[in-house]
């Protein structure tokens, strides 16, 4: 068996194995959701609301199974029939420019993926989310959002991809190091200015007005030794009834963003408790640690990628003839699947540890009770699954389960 055949079957094994693993975890999650709720979760839903939550959860499970199966079949057919190599040959009739060809190639795949995903997203929004009272998106807004997302992806993705390909053409030897530096700087820039540049394209943000809530937030921030000037409300209610809050930015660009739906569902004390958790992440430097940890991970990825970009074998696995940037990147990405899965698990383990620490930070300031009630309300209003299977949570959850968080907070209280 040749090396090309070995790599072909290895990629096939990873594609099929990943699909089987996800379906198995989904099945476990589905079965586990039928278990009786622990005592500290029983007051979240009444009987009727819990029945609605179970129906919502199972609707999403069924829909996820159908959509992922269709995507799996399409990818499997495209890979096994040499579709990636066929597309490469087809586009070479248009251009063989070393930078334009990869941009065109990935552009075609991106358009195809977008067209395939839109019907699923439409069904999810206007059938499932609509049925359970979450959706506030109009068909016009749905189209506008997707056009904006498409344009933004083409613009930013095209610039970044073009820069990476250009770096490879300029200096293959040091490609991995320079490309890693560019991607790192881009990620840092986006983390600092995402809320100021990207969010306004889709949502309106306005400073939180003077009043009881702002006074309580500023009072806590001062007590916690946290300088907070930017508290914003985002008009999330035009898309969904679900509520949330998040912390974004670094240094003097940091800001707290509250969904306007959050103001209707939580009391002022509960909102402060949720923000105390978010501020805990900042005070414990979790964002910084996660960014620093991601650096060697992405450096390893670019280093390994740099080793195989000139290999004809990797292109031939996908049906190509000679090494090409785009084919080799795709082959590498498919072969990198188990490494990516392992890194994702490790990242989630660390993230869950950080969530416990942020909860503890809030609890140390006397907000344990309010954070518990706030978390329960957020779970209830979004019809969250309260009984995820432990193995499913291990693979996919970046946060501890609600049961785990409430149990820890009860001890802290």
N, C-alpha and C positions, 0 to 999 in steps of 0.2 A: 504493500500500500504506500503510495507516494505521500509526501508531506502535504500537498494540496488536498488530497483526499482525507487525510487525518484531520486537518484543520476544518474541512467542510463538515465532517461528521461531529466534530467537537462543537462547532457553532450550532449545528442542528440540535445537538444534545442540550445545549444551553437554552435555546429558544423553547424547545419542548419542555425541558425541565423547569424553566421559570414559569411557564404557563400552568403546568401541573401543580407546582408549589403554591401558586397564587389561588388556584381553584380549591386546593385542599385546605388552605388557611381560611378561605371564604366559607367553605362548608363547615369547618369547625366553629367559626364565628356564628354562623347561622344557627347551628344546633345549640351552642352554648347560650344564646340569647333567650332560650326557652326556660332557663333555670330560674328558680325563685330568687327574688331580689333580697339582698342583705337588709338588715333592719335599718341601717343609716341611709338607705336609698328608697325605702318604701313610701316616704312622704313626698317624693318628687312628683309622682303622677297619681291621680285617682284612677279608678278602674277603667273609665271610658278613655281618658287621656293615654293610659298605658296601652290600651288596645290599639289606639291610633298610632302610637309610637312604634309598636311592633309591626303594624301594617306598613308604615313608612320605611322602616328598616328593611323589611323583606322585599318591598318594592325596589329599593335600591340594590339589594343583593341580586335579585333576578335581572334587573337592568344591567348591572355591572357584569354579570356572567355572560349575558347575550352580547354586549358590546365588546368585551375583552375576547370572547371566542371568535367573533367576526374579525377583529383586528389580528388575532393570532393566525387565523386561517389565511388572511391576505398576506401577511408577512411571510408565512411559511411557503406559500405558493410562489411569491415573488423571489424568495431566496433560492428555493429548490429549482426553479426554472431559469435561473441565471438572470433575473430581471435587473439586478444592479449592473451587471456587465452589459446587458442589452441597452440600458439607458445611457451608459457611458459611450457606447459605440454610436448611438443615435445622435447624441449631443456633439460628438466630435465632428459631425458633418457640418455643424454650425460654427464651431470655433474650437481651436486647440490651444488657445492662449492659456498659459499656465495659471493665471489668476482668474480670468473670466470663466473658464470651464468649470472649476470647482464651485464658483458662485452660482453659475447657471444650474449645475447638477443639484446642489443642495436646495436651490430655489424651487426647482421642479418637484423635488420630494416634499418640500414644505407646503407647496400649493396642494399637492395630492393629499397629504395628511390633513390639511385644513378642510378640504372639500369632503373627505370621508368623515371627519369628526363633527362637522356642523349639524347633520341630521340627528346625531346622538345628543348633542348639546341642546338642540331645539326640543327634543322629546323630554329630556331631563328638566328643562326649564318650564315648558308650557304644558306638560302632562303631569309629571311627578310632583315637582315643586308647586305647581298651580293647584293640584288636587288637595295637597295638604296645607294650603294657605300661606306658603312662604313667598311665592313669586310676586314681584311687583314690576317686573320687566315687561315693557310693551314690545310688540314685534319690531317697531321702529327703533327702539333703544337697543334691542338685541342685534339688529343689523348694524347700527352705528358702532356699538362696542366691538363687534367682530372686524369691521373695517378699520377701526382705530388700532386694534391689536395687531391686525395683519400688517398695516403700514408701519407701525412701530417696530415689529419684529423684523420686517424687511430692512428698515433703515438701520436700526442698531445692530441687528444680527449681520447684515451685509457689511457694515463698516468693520465690525470686530473680526468676522471671518476673512474679509479681504486683507486686513492687517496681518492676520496669522499666516495666511497663504503667502503673502508678500515677504514676510520674515523668513519663511521656509525657503522661498526661491532665492532670497538674498544671502542667507547663511545657514545651510542645512546642518552644519556642525554644531552651531550654538542655538539652533531653532528652539529646542526644548526650554532653554533657560530664558531667552528673550520673550518667547511667546507666553511663558508662564508669568513673567513680570508684567506684560501688557494686560493679560487677563486679570491678574491680581489688582492692578491699579484701576482697571475698569470696574471690578467688583467693589473696591473700596469707594470709588466715586459714586456708584449707584446706591450703596448703602447709606452714604451721607446725604445725597440729594434726591433720592427716590421720591420722597414725600413732596418735595418742592417742584420737581420736574415732571414725573410720570403721573402721579395721582391726579393733579389738576386736569389732565387730559380726559379723565373719566368721571371725576367727582369734584364737587365743590367743597372746599374746606373753609371754615371760618373760626376765628378765635372764640373760645368759650366766654360767654358773656359774664359780666360781673354778677355776683349773687352768692347764694349759700353754697352751691356746689364748688364753684371756683375758690371761694374762701376756705372751704374744708380741704380741698386739694393742696392749695398753697400752704395752709397751716401744717399739713402733714409733711409736705416737701421740706419745709423749713426745719421741722422737728427731726427729720431723717438726714438733714445736712445735704439736701439735694437741690441744686439750683435749677429751677424750672420756670422758664418764661413763656414757653410755647405750649399751650393746651388748645387743641383744635377739635371741632366737631365736623364729621364728614357725613354727607347726605346719603348714607347707605340705604335708607328706606326706599329710595326710588328703584332699588333692585330686589331687596329681600327684607323680610321681617326679622331675620336672624340678627342677633346682637353680638358685638365684640368690642375690643379695645386693643390697641397695640402701641408699642414704643419703637421709635425709629430714629435713625441719625446718630451721629457721633459728635462729641465736643459741643461747640455752641450751635450746632445744627440739630441737636436732639430735640424731639418733640413727642408729646403724648397725643394720640389721636383716638377720639371716642366716636363710636358709631352713634348716630342720632337715635337709633332704635334702643340703644343701651339706656338712654335717659328715661325712656318710658317704662322700662322693665325692672330697673334696679333702683333702690333708694340711694340717697346721697352717700350714706355710710358704706353701702355695698360697693358703689362705684369707687370710692376712695380705697377700699380694701383691695379691689381688683387692681387699681393703679399702684397700690403699695407693693403688690406682687411684681408688677412690671418694673417699678423703681428698684426693687430688690435685684432684678437681673442686672441692672446697670451698676448698682453699688457693689455687687459681687463680681463685676467685670465679666459676666458670662458671654456677652456679645464679643468682647475682645478675645477671650479664650477660644471661642468657637472659630473666630476668624483666624487666629494664629494656628489652631489645629488643622484648619483646612489648607493651610499653605503647603506643608509637606505632602498632604494627600494629592493636591493638584500638581505639585512638582513631580511626584512619582508618576502620575498619569502622563504628563508631557514628556518626561524622560523616556518612558517605555514607548510612547508614540513616536518619538524621534528616532528610536532604534529600528522601527519597521517601515517607515515611510518610503524607503527606497526598495523595499522587497517586492519583487514580482509575484512571489507566492501568495501574498495577502490579497493582491488584486485578482489573481487567478481563482482564488477561492470563491469570489463573488461573480465569476464569469468573465472577468477582464483578461487582458493579455499581458500588459506590462504595468509596472508600478505607476499609480496616479494618486495624487493627494486625497481625493474624495473617496475612492474605493478603499484605499488603505485605512483611512480614518474610520469608515463604516465597519470594515472587517475587525479592526482593533477594538472598536466599541462593542461589537458583539462578543468578542473573546474576553473582554474586560468585565463582562456581566457578573461572574462570581466574585471578583475582587470588589466591584461596586456594591454588590449585595452585602458583603462582609463589612465594608466601610460604613454603609448605611446603618447596619445593626449597631456598630460601635458608636456611631454618631447619636443614634437614638438613645442608647444606654446613657451616654453622657448628658444628653439633653434632659432626660427624665430626672437625673440626679440634680441638674440645675433647677428644674421646676420645683423639686422638693425644697431646695435652698431658698428659692424666691418665696415660696409659701411660708417657710420658717421666718424669713425676714419680716413679712407682713404680720405674722403671729407674734413676733417679739415686740411689735409696737401695739399689741392689743387688738388686732383686727382679725383674729382667727374665726370668731363667730360670724362676723359680717362676710368674710371671704367664703366661708362654707355656704351661707345662705345665698350669696351671689352666684357661686358656682352651680348650686342646685337650680336656681332660676334660669341661668344660661342654658343648662342642660335641658330643662323642661321646655323652654321656648323654642329650642332647635330640634326637639324630639330625638335627642342623642340616645344611642345605644348604651345602656347602663351596664350591660353584661358582656363585654368583649372577651373572647377566649384569650387566656394568658399567652398562648403561642402567637396568636394573631397580633396581640398588643406588643409582644416582644419584637416582632419583625417590623411593625408599621407605626407604632405609637411614639411620637416624640415627647408626649406628656404621659405621666402616670394616669391610670384610670381614675375616674371620679371617686370610686370606692376607696382606692389607695390614698388619694389626696385628702378626702374627708376623714379617713381613719388617722392619718398623720396629724392633721389639724386638730382633731379631737384630743389627741395626746398632748399637743402643744398648748391647747386651751386649758 
